[in-house]
Amino acid sequence: MDAIESTAKEAGIDKAELTKEVKEQELKAKMLNSESEPKKLDYEEIEKYRKPGTDSKFDALATSSSVGTEGDVLATMDSSSSKGIFNYGHAAIVRWDDNYTIEAYPNGGVQYKKNDWKTRYNKVRGFWVKGASLSHYDKAENYAKAQLGEPYNTGFGKWPTDRWYCSQLVWRAWYQQGFDIDDGGSVVSPADLYNNDGGALTMFYSK
């Protein structure tokens, strides 16, 4: 006679019922332990890096007209996208609520734009930053957001921090978090981001 059966007999309780109660108590204890001792996640376990189709968040993104989530990097090389110093190409960083992006334009400088990248451009790529945690994504978005209203950078240099062109803003937001998503040089163009899959960036969306 096992311990559960012996206890059930003494208490006059059906063994199956007692077994169920014991399992429920064990589950509660396990949940309490997991809450009091949170697991330290590796970046590959963070939802940004889960494979599409394995998480409801990805399923929602698949049917959304927007691209990406907070802090993600968006880039296009459509010829119609050029609004500034480059002949073609544009870049943006996704705002915290996914429905908007933070972008730099000659008309109005740094501003919010609707995240309609799936329909706005014919060729779009969305990127995650390799090794970044959710905290990094949040801080990169916050940095870009802090530049709202600042003027457009009509020069090619990427180092000024009081004026911005599109890809410079995205690059700097991540550079401040310790991630250099450019491929080097004194200028960071939309093409540098668009073609950086396998470098500092991991592409999660392309059309």
Secondary structure, DSSP 8 states (H G I E B T S, - for coil): --HHHHHHHHHT--HHHHHHHHHHHHHHHHHHHHHHS-----GGGSGGGS-TTSSHHHHHHHHSSS---TT-EEEE--GGG--SSSSS-EEEEE-TTSSEEEEEETTTEEEEEE--HHHH-SSEEEEEETT--HHHHHHHHHHHHHTTT--B--SS-S--SSSB-HHHHHHHHHHTTT---S-SSS---HHHHHT-BTTTEEEEEE-
